[in-house]
């Protein structure tokens, strides 16, 4: 990727995963960053809110099938609960 401000259309899911990994791996509170980003979408990108939610839920559902270690067990368990909700809602 060339810029954090303008993401090229040919950006791959692997690029996005690396960007998020690098951004979140700073040992501060990732949930605060997520809350701030979510509020930004509410304020600036009203037409894209559904796409953002679908993207995030899809990522959580995909993570539900993965293996993890004790540090991340609660996070993956949450992903599994989200997947159950999605499966129930069709």
Biopython code that builds the backbone (N, CA, C, O; Angstrom):
import numpy as np
from Bio.PDB.StructureBuilder import StructureBuilder

atoms = [
    (1, "UNK", "N", (0.837, -1.187, 0.000)),
    (1, "UNK", "CA", (0.000, 0.000, 0.000)),
    (1, "UNK", "C", (0.876, 1.243, 0.000)),
    (1, "UNK", "O", (1.977, 1.247, 0.550)),
    (2, "UNK", "N", (0.377, 2.276, -0.616)),
    (2, "UNK", "CA", (1.183, 3.469, -0.752)),
    (2, "UNK", "C", (0.838, 4.557, 0.253)),
    (2, "UNK", "O", (1.700, 5.373, 0.580)),
    (3, "UNK", "N", (-0.389, 4.598, 0.752)),
    (3, "UNK", "CA", (-0.792, 5.678, 1.632)),
    (3, "UNK", "C", (-1.826, 5.190, 2.632)),
    (3, "UNK", "O", (-2.649, 4.331, 2.319)),
    (4, "UNK", "N", (-1.780, 5.734, 3.820)),
    (4, "UNK", "CA", (-2.813, 5.417, 4.810)),
    (4, "UNK", "C", (-4.060, 6.254, 4.592)),
    (4, "UNK", "O", (-5.114, 5.943, 5.146)),
    (5, "UNK", "N", (-3.961, 7.300, 3.803)),
    (5, "UNK", "CA", (-5.090, 8.177, 3.563)),
    (5, "UNK", "C", (-5.894, 7.710, 2.351)),
    (5, "UNK", "O", (-7.121, 7.805, 2.349)),
    (6, "UNK", "N", (-5.225, 7.216, 1.342)),
    (6, "UNK", "CA", (-5.875, 6.762, 0.127)),
    (6, "UNK", "C", (-5.497, 5.304, -0.122)),
    (6, "UNK", "O", (-4.352, 5.000, -0.457)),
    (7, "UNK", "N", (-6.454, 4.418, 0.042)),
    (7, "UNK", "CA", (-6.200, 2.986, -0.136)),
    (7, "UNK", "C", (-6.555, 2.606, -1.567)),
    (7, "UNK", "O", (-7.702, 2.770, -1.984)),
    (8, "UNK", "N", (-5.589, 2.103, -2.320)),
    (8, "UNK", "CA", (-5.862, 1.719, -3.708)),
    (8, "UNK", "C", (-6.907, 0.601, -3.793)),
    (8, "UNK", "O", (-7.014, -0.227, -2.888)),
    (9, "UNK", "N", (-7.662, 0.587, -4.868)),
    (9, "UNK", "CA", (-8.710, -0.422, -5.047)),
    (9, "UNK", "C", (-8.149, -1.837, -5.169)),
    (9, "UNK", "O", (-8.867, -2.808, -4.931)),
    (10, "UNK", "N", (-6.884, -1.960, -5.534)),
    (10, "UNK", "CA", (-6.301, -3.294, -5.661)),
    (10, "UNK", "C", (-5.701, -3.791, -4.344)),
    (10, "UNK", "O", (-4.981, -4.789, -4.335)),
    (11, "UNK", "N", (-5.986, -3.113, -3.243)),
    (11, "UNK", "CA", (-5.522, -3.556, -1.930)),
    (11, "UNK", "C", (-6.163, -4.903, -1.620)),
    (11, "UNK", "O", (-7.368, -5.086, -1.793)),
    (12, "UNK", "N", (-5.351, -5.829, -1.166)),
    (12, "UNK", "CA", (-5.846, -7.184, -0.902)),
    (12, "UNK", "C", (-6.274, -7.329, 0.561)),
    (12, "UNK", "O", (-5.899, -6.511, 1.401)),
    (13, "UNK", "N", (-7.058, -8.366, 0.866)),
    (13, "UNK", "CA", (-7.380, -8.646, 2.266)),
    (13, "UNK", "C", (-6.116, -8.853, 3.111)),
    (13, "UNK", "O", (-6.089, -8.499, 4.290)),
    (14, "UNK", "N", (-5.087, -9.420, 2.513)),
    (14, "UNK", "CA", (-3.830, -9.601, 3.233)),
    (14, "UNK", "C", (-3.201, -8.249, 3.590)),
    (14, "UNK", "O", (-2.640, -8.081, 4.672)),
    (15, "UNK", "N", (-3.304, -7.287, 2.663)),
    (15, "UNK", "CA", (-2.794, -5.933, 2.935)),
    (15, "UNK", "C", (-3.548, -5.298, 4.107)),
    (15, "UNK", "O", (-2.941, -4.694, 4.992)),
    (16, "UNK", "N", (-4.857, -5.438, 4.102)),
    (16, "UNK", "CA", (-5.682, -4.857, 5.171)),
    (16, "UNK", "C", (-5.357, -5.524, 6.504)),
    (16, "UNK", "O", (-5.237, -4.844, 7.524)),
    (17, "UNK", "N", (-5.214, -6.849, 6.505)),
    (17, "UNK", "CA", (-4.873, -7.564, 7.733)),
    (17, "UNK", "C", (-3.524, -7.092, 8.268)),
    (17, "UNK", "O", (-3.373, -6.899, 9.474)),
    (18, "UNK", "N", (-2.545, -6.903, 7.389)),
    (18, "UNK", "CA", (-1.230, -6.431, 7.830)),
    (18, "UNK", "C", (-1.325, -5.013, 8.371)),
    (18, "UNK", "O", (-0.724, -4.701, 9.399)),
    (19, "UNK", "N", (-2.067, -4.158, 7.698)),
    (19, "UNK", "CA", (-2.237, -2.787, 8.168)),
    (19, "UNK", "C", (-2.849, -2.772, 9.570)),
    (19, "UNK", "O", (-2.358, -2.070, 10.453)),
    (20, "UNK", "N", (-3.909, -3.536, 9.774)),
    (20, "UNK", "CA", (-4.539, -3.604, 11.088)),
    (20, "UNK", "C", (-3.594, -4.188, 12.132)),
    (20, "UNK", "O", (-3.512, -3.685, 13.253)),
    (21, "UNK", "N", (-2.889, -5.241, 11.765)),
    (21, "UNK", "CA", (-1.934, -5.854, 12.693)),
    (21, "UNK", "C", (-0.896, -4.836, 13.135)),
    (21, "UNK", "O", (-0.622, -4.702, 14.328)),
    (22, "UNK", "N", (-0.323, -4.125, 12.188)),
    (22, "UNK", "CA", (0.703, -3.142, 12.508)),
    (22, "UNK", "C", (0.136, -1.993, 13.346)),
    (22, "UNK", "O", (0.801, -1.508, 14.262)),
    (23, "UNK", "N", (-1.072, -1.563, 13.043)),
    (23, "UNK", "CA", (-1.706, -0.447, 13.758)),
    (23, "UNK", "C", (-2.082, -0.842, 15.177)),
    (23, "UNK", "O", (-1.911, -0.059, 16.112)),
    (24, "UNK", "N", (-2.596, -2.063, 15.339)),
    (24, "UNK", "CA", (-3.066, -2.502, 16.651)),
    (24, "UNK", "C", (-1.958, -3.035, 17.545)),
    (24, "UNK", "O", (-2.128, -3.098, 18.763)),
    (25, "UNK", "N", (-0.842, -3.414, 16.973)),
    (25, "UNK", "CA", (0.237, -4.034, 17.743)),
    (25, "UNK", "C", (1.151, -2.979, 18.359)),
    (25, "UNK", "O", (2.373, -3.041, 18.219)),
    (26, "UNK", "N", (0.546, -2.016, 19.040)),
    (26, "UNK", "CA", (1.337, -0.949, 19.652)),
    (26, "UNK", "C", (1.217, -0.978, 21.171)),
    (26, "UNK", "O", (1.663, -0.055, 21.853)),
    (27, "UNK", "N", (0.615, -2.038, 21.695)),
    (27, "UNK", "CA", (0.500, -2.263, 23.130)),
    (27, "UNK", "C", (-0.333, -1.220, 23.860)),
    (27, "UNK", "O", (-0.226, -1.100, 25.080)),
    (28, "UNK", "N", (-1.146, -0.479, 23.160)),
    (28, "UNK", "CA", (-2.114, 0.340, 23.864)),
    (28, "UNK", "C", (-3.470, -0.336, 23.742)),
    (28, "UNK", "O", (-3.542, -1.472, 23.274)),
    (29, "UNK", "N", (-4.499, 0.297, 24.131)),
    (29, "UNK", "CA", (-5.804, -0.354, 24.209)),
    (29, "UNK", "C", (-6.492, -0.357, 22.843)),
    (29, "UNK", "O", (-7.042, 0.654, 22.407)),
    (30, "UNK", "N", (-6.449, -1.493, 22.191)),
    (30, "UNK", "CA", (-7.021, -1.632, 20.848)),
    (30, "UNK", "C", (-8.510, -1.336, 20.847)),
    (30, "UNK", "O", (-9.032, -0.805, 19.867)),
    (31, "UNK", "N", (-9.214, -1.676, 21.945)),
    (31, "UNK", "CA", (-10.660, -1.435, 21.969)),
    (31, "UNK", "C", (-10.975, 0.054, 21.898)),
    (31, "UNK", "O", (-12.013, 0.438, 21.360)),
    (32, "UNK", "N", (-10.095, 0.897, 22.432)),
    (32, "UNK", "CA", (-10.315, 2.339, 22.326)),
    (32, "UNK", "C", (-10.136, 2.807, 20.888)),
    (32, "UNK", "O", (-10.869, 3.676, 20.416)),
    (33, "UNK", "N", (-9.167, 2.233, 20.199)),
    (33, "UNK", "CA", (-8.984, 2.573, 18.790)),
    (33, "UNK", "C", (-10.185, 2.128, 17.965)),
    (33, "UNK", "O", (-10.636, 2.840, 17.068)),
    (34, "UNK", "N", (-10.698, 0.933, 18.284)),
    (34, "UNK", "CA", (-11.874, 0.438, 17.575)),
    (34, "UNK", "C", (-13.092, 1.317, 17.815)),
    (34, "UNK", "O", (-13.855, 1.594, 16.890)),
    (35, "UNK", "N", (-13.274, 1.754, 19.053)),
    (35, "UNK", "CA", (-14.410, 2.625, 19.376)),
    (35, "UNK", "C", (-14.303, 3.952, 18.630)),
    (35, "UNK", "O", (-15.295, 4.461, 18.108)),
    (36, "UNK", "N", (-13.098, 4.506, 18.584)),
    (36, "UNK", "CA", (-12.910, 5.775, 17.872)),
    (36, "UNK", "C", (-13.162, 5.606, 16.370)),
    (36, "UNK", "O", (-13.799, 6.453, 15.742)),
    (37, "UNK", "N", (-12.663, 4.516, 15.807)),
    (37, "UNK", "CA", (-12.878, 4.275, 14.377)),
    (37, "UNK", "C", (-14.363, 4.083, 14.089)),
    (37, "UNK", "O", (-14.871, 4.596, 13.092)),
    (38, "UNK", "N", (-15.067, 3.344, 14.960)),
    (38, "UNK", "CA", (-16.503, 3.151, 14.777)),
    (38, "UNK", "C", (-17.260, 4.465, 14.807)),
    (38, "UNK", "O", (-18.165, 4.680, 14.001)),
    (39, "UNK", "N", (-16.896, 5.348, 15.735)),
    (39, "UNK", "CA", (-17.556, 6.658, 15.810)),
    (39, "UNK", "C", (-17.279, 7.489, 14.563)),
    (39, "UNK", "O", (-18.143, 8.235, 14.102)),
    (40, "UNK", "N", (-16.071, 7.359, 14.022)),
    (40, "UNK", "CA", (-15.753, 8.080, 12.786)),
    (40, "UNK", "C", (-16.655, 7.633, 11.641)),
    (40, "UNK", "O", (-17.111, 8.456, 10.848)),
    (41, "UNK", "N", (-16.914, 6.321, 11.557)),
    (41, "UNK", "CA", (-17.802, 5.845, 10.497)),
    (41, "UNK", "C", (-19.218, 6.353, 10.691)),
    (41, "UNK", "O", (-19.914, 6.625, 9.712)),
    (42, "UNK", "N", (-19.657, 6.487, 11.935)),
    (42, "UNK", "CA", (-20.991, 7.030, 12.193)),
    (42, "UNK", "C", (-21.094, 8.484, 11.748)),
    (42, "UNK", "O", (-22.143, 8.924, 11.279)),
    (43, "UNK", "N", (-20.012, 9.217, 11.896)),
    (43, "UNK", "CA", (-20.025, 10.645, 11.578)),
    (43, "UNK", "C", (-19.718, 10.951, 10.118)),
    (43, "UNK", "O", (-20.313, 11.860, 9.540)),
    (44, "UNK", "N", (-18.798, 10.204, 9.515)),
    (44, "UNK", "CA", (-18.290, 10.580, 8.204)),
    (44, "UNK", "C", (-18.775, 9.719, 7.047)),
    (44, "UNK", "O", (-18.832, 10.195, 5.913)),
    (45, "UNK", "N", (-19.118, 8.492, 7.299)),
    (45, "UNK", "CA", (-19.379, 7.555, 6.204)),
    (45, "UNK", "C", (-20.741, 6.890, 6.360)),
    (45, "UNK", "O", (-20.841, 5.663, 6.388)),
    (46, "UNK", "N", (-21.763, 7.685, 6.457)),
    (46, "UNK", "CA", (-23.093, 7.158, 6.727)),
    (46, "UNK", "C", (-23.541, 6.144, 5.668)),
    (46, "UNK", "O", (-24.211, 5.165, 5.998)),
    (47, "UNK", "N", (-23.186, 6.364, 4.424)),
    (47, "UNK", "CA", (-23.623, 5.446, 3.374)),
    (47, "UNK", "C", (-22.871, 4.123, 3.404)),
    (47, "UNK", "O", (-23.301, 3.155, 2.776)),
    (48, "UNK", "N", (-21.762, 4.068, 4.119)),
    (48, "UNK", "CA", (-20.964, 2.850, 4.159)),
    (48, "UNK", "C", (-21.105, 2.063, 5.460)),
    (48, "UNK", "O", (-20.434, 1.046, 5.633)),
    (49, "UNK", "N", (-21.953, 2.505, 6.366)),
    (49, "UNK", "CA", (-22.052, 1.857, 7.670)),
    (49, "UNK", "C", (-22.377, 0.371, 7.562)),
    (49, "UNK", "O", (-21.771, -0.444, 8.258)),
    (50, "UNK", "N", (-23.318, 0.011, 6.704)),
    (50, "UNK", "CA", (-23.668, -1.397, 6.533)),
    (50, "UNK", "C", (-22.504, -2.223, 6.010)),
    (50, "UNK", "O", (-22.285, -3.352, 6.451)),
    (51, "UNK", "N", (-21.757, -1.654, 5.065)),
    (51, "UNK", "CA", (-20.589, -2.365, 4.533)),
    (51, "UNK", "C", (-19.530, -2.577, 5.602)),
    (51, "UNK", "O", (-18.908, -3.637, 5.669)),
    (52, "UNK", "N", (-19.328, -1.568, 6.436)),
    (52, "UNK", "CA", (-18.327, -1.679, 7.505)),
    (52, "UNK", "C", (-18.742, -2.767, 8.493)),
    (52, "UNK", "O", (-17.921, -3.597, 8.884)),
    (53, "UNK", "N", (-20.004, -2.765, 8.894)),
    (53, "UNK", "CA", (-20.489, -3.778, 9.835)),
    (53, "UNK", "C", (-20.378, -5.164, 9.208)),
    (53, "UNK", "O", (-19.907, -6.097, 9.860)),
    (54, "UNK", "N", (-20.797, -5.311, 7.972)),
    (54, "UNK", "CA", (-20.701, -6.616, 7.305)),
    (54, "UNK", "C", (-19.254, -7.089, 7.222)),
    (54, "UNK", "O", (-18.979, -8.271, 7.424)),
    (55, "UNK", "N", (-18.327, -6.179, 6.927)),
    (55, "UNK", "CA", (-16.909, -6.521, 6.885)),
    (55, "UNK", "C", (-16.436, -7.037, 8.238)),
    (55, "UNK", "O", (-15.789, -8.080, 8.319)),
    (56, "UNK", "N", (-16.762, -6.301, 9.300)),
    (56, "UNK", "CA", (-16.290, -6.680, 10.635)),
    (56, "UNK", "C", (-16.921, -7.987, 11.108)),
    (56, "UNK", "O", (-16.236, -8.837, 11.677)),
    (57, "UNK", "N", (-18.213, -8.149, 10.878)),
    (57, "UNK", "CA", (-18.881, -9.391, 11.296)),
    (57, "UNK", "C", (-18.318, -10.570, 10.514)),
    (57, "UNK", "O", (-18.087, -11.637, 11.083)),
    (58, "UNK", "N", (-18.097, -10.390, 9.225)),
    (58, "UNK", "CA", (-17.517, -11.471, 8.413)),
    (58, "UNK", "C", (-16.138, -11.869, 8.918)),
    (58, "UNK", "O", (-15.797, -13.052, 8.930)),
    (59, "UNK", "N", (-15.346, -10.888, 9.334)),
    (59, "UNK", "CA", (-14.016, -11.191, 9.878)),
    (59, "UNK", "C", (-14.143, -11.984, 11.177)),
    (59, "UNK", "O", (-13.407, -12.947, 11.390)),
    (60, "UNK", "N", (-15.066, -11.587, 12.040)),
    (60, "UNK", "CA", (-15.270, -12.317, 13.300)),
    (60, "UNK", "C", (-15.736, -13.739, 13.044)),
    (60, "UNK", "O", (-15.266, -14.672, 13.696)),
    (61, "UNK", "N", (-16.647, -13.915, 12.110)),
    (61, "UNK", "CA", (-17.153, -15.252, 11.780)),
    (61, "UNK", "C", (-16.017, -16.123, 11.243)),
    (61, "UNK", "O", (-15.915, -17.295, 11.603)),
    (62, "UNK", "N", (-15.176, -15.568, 10.398)),
    (62, "UNK", "CA", (-14.053, -16.332, 9.855)),
    (62, "UNK", "C", (-13.079, -16.735, 10.961)),
    (62, "UNK", "O", (-12.511, -17.826, 10.920)),
    (63, "UNK", "N", (-12.888, -15.872, 11.935)),
    (63, "UNK", "CA", (-11.967, -16.172, 13.034)),
    (63, "UNK", "C", (-12.527, -17.225, 13.978)),
    (63, "UNK", "O", (-11.767, -17.842, 14.724)),
    (64, "UNK", "N", (-13.826, -17.441, 13.964)),
    (64, "UNK", "CA", (-14.462, -18.399, 14.872)),
    (64, "UNK", "C", (-13.967, -19.822, 14.651)),
    (64, "UNK", "O", (-13.987, -20.635, 15.575)),
    (65, "UNK", "N", (-13.531, -20.126, 13.455)),
    (65, "UNK", "CA", (-13.095, -21.484, 13.131)),
    (65, "UNK", "C", (-11.606, -21.713, 13.374)),
    (65, "UNK", "O", (-11.098, -22.803, 13.111)),
    (66, "UNK", "N", (-10.905, -20.697, 13.872)),
    (66, "UNK", "CA", (-9.470, -20.810, 14.043)),
    (66, "UNK", "C", (-9.063, -21.354, 15.398)),
    (66, "UNK", "O", (-9.836, -21.358, 16.356)),
    (67, "UNK", "N", (-7.836, -21.809, 15.443)),
    (67, "UNK", "CA", (-7.232, -22.227, 16.702)),
    (67, "UNK", "C", (-6.637, -21.000, 17.372)),
    (67, "UNK", "O", (-6.363, -19.994, 16.717)),
    (68, "UNK", "N", (-6.439, -21.090, 18.679)),
    (68, "UNK", "CA", (-5.869, -19.964, 19.403)),
    (68, "UNK", "C", (-5.078, -20.458, 20.593)),
    (68, "UNK", "O", (-4.967, -21.662, 20.824)),
    (69, "UNK", "N", (-4.536, -19.531, 21.340)),
    (69, "UNK", "CA", (-3.853, -19.867, 22.587)),
    (69, "UNK", "C", (-4.636, -19.232, 23.741)),
    (69, "UNK", "O", (-5.648, -18.569, 23.518)),
    (70, "UNK", "N", (-4.172, -19.435, 24.950)),
    (70, "UNK", "CA", (-4.899, -18.942, 26.119)),
    (70, "UNK", "C", (-5.050, -17.424, 26.128)),
    (70, "UNK", "O", (-6.045, -16.911, 26.641)),
    (71, "UNK", "N", (-4.096, -16.703, 25.577)),
    (71, "UNK", "CA", (-4.181, -15.237, 25.566)),
    (71, "UNK", "C", (-5.377, -14.740, 24.772)),
    (71, "UNK", "O", (-5.922, -13.675, 25.062)),
    (72, "UNK", "N", (-5.782, -15.505, 23.779)),
    (72, "UNK", "CA", (-6.836, -15.059, 22.868)),
    (72, "UNK", "C", (-8.102, -15.906, 22.947)),
    (72, "UNK", "O", (-8.999, -15.750, 22.119)),
    (73, "UNK", "N", (-8.187, -16.793, 23.923)),
    (73, "UNK", "CA", (-9.318, -17.719, 24.014)),
    (73, "UNK", "C", (-10.649, -16.989, 24.132)),
    (73, "UNK", "O", (-11.623, -17.378, 23.488)),
    (74, "UNK", "N", (-10.708, -15.942, 24.942)),
    (74, "UNK", "CA", (-11.972, -15.206, 25.111)),
    (74, "UNK", "C", (-12.371, -14.499, 23.821)),
    (74, "UNK", "O", (-13.555, -14.429, 23.492)),
    (75, "UNK", "N", (-11.405, -13.982, 23.103)),
    (75, "UNK", "CA", (-11.705, -13.306, 21.840)),
    (75, "UNK", "C", (-12.284, -14.282, 20.819)),
    (75, "UNK", "O", (-13.255, -13.965, 20.133)),
    (76, "UNK", "N", (-11.691, -15.457, 20.723)),
    (76, "UNK", "CA", (-12.175, -16.454, 19.770)),
    (76, "UNK", "C", (-13.533, -16.998, 20.212)),
    (76, "UNK", "O", (-14.380, -17.304, 19.372)),
    (77, "UNK", "N", (-13.743, -17.117, 21.503)),
    (77, "UNK", "CA", (-15.058, -17.544, 22.002)),
    (77, "UNK", "C", (-16.123, -16.513, 21.620)),
    (77, "UNK", "O", (-17.238, -16.888, 21.254)),
    (78, "UNK", "N", (-15.799, -15.240, 21.698)),
    (78, "UNK", "CA", (-16.728, -14.200, 21.253)),
    (78, "UNK", "C", (-17.010, -14.354, 19.763)),
    (78, "UNK", "O", (-18.156, -14.221, 19.335)),
    (79, "UNK", "N", (-15.982, -14.630, 18.974)),
    (79, "UNK", "CA", (-16.172, -14.855, 17.540)),
    (79, "UNK", "C", (-17.131, -16.023, 17.299)),
    (79, "UNK", "O", (-17.971, -15.962, 16.402)),
    (80, "UNK", "N", (-17.007, -17.066, 18.084)),
    (80, "UNK", "CA", (-17.891, -18.223, 17.944)),
    (80, "UNK", "C", (-19.336, -17.870, 18.288)),
    (80, "UNK", "O", (-20.265, -18.364, 17.649)),
    (81, "UNK", "N", (-19.528, -17.024, 19.286)),
    (81, "UNK", "CA", (-20.882, -16.577, 19.644)),
    (81, "UNK", "C", (-21.475, -15.711, 18.536)),
    (81, "UNK", "O", (-22.656, -15.829, 18.208)),
    (82, "UNK", "N", (-20.647, -14.842, 17.965)),
    (82, "UNK", "CA", (-21.111, -14.026, 16.837)),
    (82, "UNK", "C", (-21.508, -14.933, 15.675)),
    (82, "UNK", "O", (-22.537, -14.716, 15.035)),
    (83, "UNK", "N", (-20.691, -15.945, 15.407)),
    (83, "UNK", "CA", (-21.003, -16.875, 14.314)),
    (83, "UNK", "C", (-22.332, -17.582, 14.575)),
    (83, "UNK", "O", (-23.127, -17.750, 13.651)),
    (84, "UNK", "N", (-22.584, -17.995, 15.809)),
    (84, "UNK", "CA", (-23.864, -18.634, 16.145)),
    (84, "UNK", "C", (-25.027, -17.677, 15.876)),
    (84, "UNK", "O", (-26.051, -18.087, 15.330)),
    (85, "UNK", "N", (-24.875, -16.407, 16.256)),
    (85, "UNK", "CA", (-25.929, -15.420, 15.996)),
    (85, "UNK", "C", (-26.179, -15.242, 14.504)),
    (85, "UNK", "O", (-27.322, -15.170, 14.052)),
    (86, "UNK", "N", (-25.091, -15.173, 13.753)),
    (86, "UNK", "CA", (-25.215, -15.021, 12.302)),
    (86, "UNK", "C", (-25.893, -16.243, 11.688)),
    (86, "UNK", "O", (-26.768, -16.111, 10.833)),
    (87, "UNK", "N", (-25.483, -17.438, 12.132)),
    (87, "UNK", "CA", (-26.077, -18.669, 11.607)),
    (87, "UNK", "C", (-27.569, -18.739, 11.925)),
    (87, "UNK", "O", (-28.359, -19.181, 11.091)),
    (88, "UNK", "N", (-27.962, -18.307, 13.121)),
    (88, "UNK", "CA", (-29.379, -18.324, 13.515)),
    (88, "UNK", "C", (-30.204, -17.326, 12.709)),
    (88, "UNK", "O", (-31.356, -17.591, 12.365)),
    (89, "UNK", "N", (-29.599, -16.171, 12.412)),
    (89, "UNK", "CA", (-30.353, -15.126, 11.722)),
    (89, "UNK", "C", (-30.435, -15.356, 10.214)),
    (89, "UNK", "O", (-31.214, -14.712, 9.512)),
    (90, "UNK", "N", (-29.613, -16.289, 9.736)),
    (90, "UNK", "CA", (-29.664, -16.645, 8.314)),
    (90, "UNK", "C", (-28.979, -15.661, 7.501)),
    (90, "UNK", "O", (-28.923, -15.801, 6.279)),
]
sb = StructureBuilder()
sb.init_structure("model")
sb.init_model(0)
sb.init_chain("A")
sb.init_seg("    ")
for serial, (resi, resn, name, xyz) in enumerate(atoms, 1):
    if name == "N":
        sb.init_residue(resn, " ", resi, " ")
    sb.init_atom(name, np.array(xyz, "f"), 0.0, 1.0, " ", f" {name:<3s}", serial, name[0])
structure = sb.get_structure()
